[in-house]
Amino acid sequence: MSLTLYNSLTRRESPFDPIEPSKVRMYCCGVTVYDYCHVGHARAYIVWDMVRRYLMWRGYSVRYVQNFTDIDDKILDRARETNSTMEAVAERFIDEYFADMDKLNILRADEYPRATHSIDGIKRLIHELENKGFAYANSGDVYYSVRKFDNYGKLSGRKLEEMEAGASGRLETAEIEAQKKQDSSDFALWKSAKPGEPFWESSWGKGRPGWHIECSAMVRDCLGETIDIHCGGSDLTFPHHENEIAQSEAATGKSLANYWMHNAFVTVNGRKMSKSLHNFITIRDLLEGNWSGELESDPPQPPLAKGGSKSESDPPQPPLAKGGSKSENESALAKGGSKNQGDKSKAVEPMAVRLFVLMAQYRSQIDFTEDAIANAQNGWNTINEGLLFGLRYAEKLNWDVEKTGQDTKAVQQFQAAMDNDFNTPAALAVLFELAKELGKESNVLVHQGKTETSPELLQLHWLTLVSLAGVLGLEVQPEADSDAVVGGLSDAEIEAMIQQRKDARIARNFAEGDRLRNELKDRGITLIDQKDGTTIWHRS
C-alpha cells in the first residue's frame, strides 16, 4: 500500500513521493502571538500533528518546522493597549500557545523560528528579489511586483485580473501606500518604520518585514529551497501561501513545496467561527468549562489597525481603554456562565478535543456544537476504557510484559484508511472496534472472574489499540499534575529512565534495558514500545 494525499496545488490526490526516500521535510504556518489560541487553531495543529505522527509510524524521518509571527500590527496594538512591549506580548502568548498544545498532546516541532530572529534571512531574500527584478523600493518600503511572476494564482486558482486590492486584510489599502505601489495587487516585503514602533536597519532604511516574506525566508533557512509538505489552514491559501510561492520560486527558480495541504474550517452551529461574529472559543475556556454551544454573536467590532488578521478565524480584538488590561477569558462564554471560574461539568477532556477534530476528515468542515463535543467525549470514554484495560488487568490475566505483537488485520485496516488521504474517521472505526471488545471483556471479567476471549488474544488487541491510538495522539492522560510524583518518580525522572533504557538497547546492553523496565514496573510505571521506536508510558 502507498500513501496518497490531496495536493491543493494540483487539486487531486496523488501518491506521496518525498524528495529523499524515507525523509520528510514539513513546514506549517504558525500563529501570530497576540492572544490565546482558539478551537480553530486546535483543529489545525491537531491535524498536522496527526499527519506527522503517521508519517513517523510509516517509517519516515520527519523534520517538522513551525514558525511564530512575533512582529505584527496586532501584536503592536496589544502592546499599546496594555502598556507593554512587543517582546513581552509575544513571549507571553508563545508560552500560552505551548501550554494549550501540550495539553492537547501535540508534539513539539523540531524548530520554531521567529520572524524577529530571521531578519537577516528575510533581508537577503528581499535583496535577491530586487536583483532579479521581482521587487522594487519606494520611500523606505519594498513591494513585490506580482505581475512579474507568471504563475501567480496557481495555488488559489485566482486570475490576477480578477483580484482586487483589499481582498485580504493583509493587502494595504491606505491611500499613501496605494500611491507607492506600481500595481494595486503588489504586496509589502519590507515596511518603513513608523514612530514608536520596533525597527531594524536595512539598505532601504529603518523598517520591519512584511507578513508573507517571513515564511519564505524561514522555510529556506530551516529546510531548504524545496520541501516535501507545506501545510496550513485553508484560509491561508490566498493571499499568504500564494505570495509565499511567488516570493520563493521567483528567488530560487525551484518549487517551494511539492505538496500543499490545507485543513478546512471549524464552524459554530453552522456558521463559520470568525471574528466578525465573535463566536470563537479559546482552547483554555473549552478545557476549563467556560463555554456553551449557544455562543453569543456580538455586534461587529471596530476594525483592527491596518494589516488585518493572519487568519480569518483569529479571535477579534475589541479596543481596550488606554492603560487597561485584557480579560483572561475574553472569548465567547456560556450564557449565564462565569468568566472567573469554569463550569467543571462543561470542561472537555483534551483527548476528547483531539477526537472531535479527528472524527472528521481534515478537508471537511466540522461544526462545533454541544452535541458534537458530547459525542466526542463519549467516544473518548470508550477508547480510554480500552486503553486502561491492560493497565488494570495485565497482572490478573498473567500477561507477558515483554510481548510486542499486534493484530495484523486491524493494523492493515488502519493503515488502509490513513493511506487514503488521512481518512481518520475510518481509522477511528478500527480503534472503536478494538476498544469496545476490550470494554465488553472488562465487564465479563468483573462479573465472572474470567474472560470469554483468551488472555493472549486480548493482550494482542490491547497492544494494537495502544499503538494505533498513539499514532493519532490519543493516549491515557495522567489525572495528576504533570510534575506529580508517582512511585517516588517525577515525570522528568521517568522520561530520563526511559532514555537511559533506550541508550542501553542501542548499545545492545539488553540486560540493563530489562533492569530499567523492571524497575519502572515495580514503581508503578508500564512501558509500551511503539513501532516507530518511541516508548509510551502509563501509570498503573
Secondary structure, 3 states (H helix, E strand, C coil): CCCEEEECCCCEEEECCCCECCEEEEEECCCECCCCCEHHHHHHHHHHHHHHHHHHHCCCEEEEEECEECCCHHHHHHHHHCCCCHHHHHHHHHHHHHHHHHHCCCCCCCECCEHHHCHHHHHHHHHHHHHCCCEEEECCEEEECHHHCCCCCCCCCCCHHHCCCCCCCCCCCCHHHHHHCCCCCCEEEEEECCCCCCCECCCCCCEEECHHHHHHHHHHHHHCCCEEEEEEEHHHHHHHHHHHHHHHHHHHCCCCEEEEEEECCEEECCEECCCCCCCCCEHHHHHHCCCCCCCCCCCCCCCCCCCCCCCCCCCCCCCCCCCCCCCCCCCCCCCCCCCCCCCHHHCCCHHHHHHHHHCCCCCCCEEECHHHHHHHHHHHHHHHHHHHHHHHHCCCCCCCCCCCCCCHHHHHHHHHHHHECCCHHHHHHHHHHHHHHHHHHHHHHHHHCCCCCCHHHHHHHHHHHHHHHHHCCCCCCCCCCCCCEECCEEHHHHHHHHHHHHHHHHCCCHHHHHHHHHHHHHCCEEEEECCCCCEEEEEC
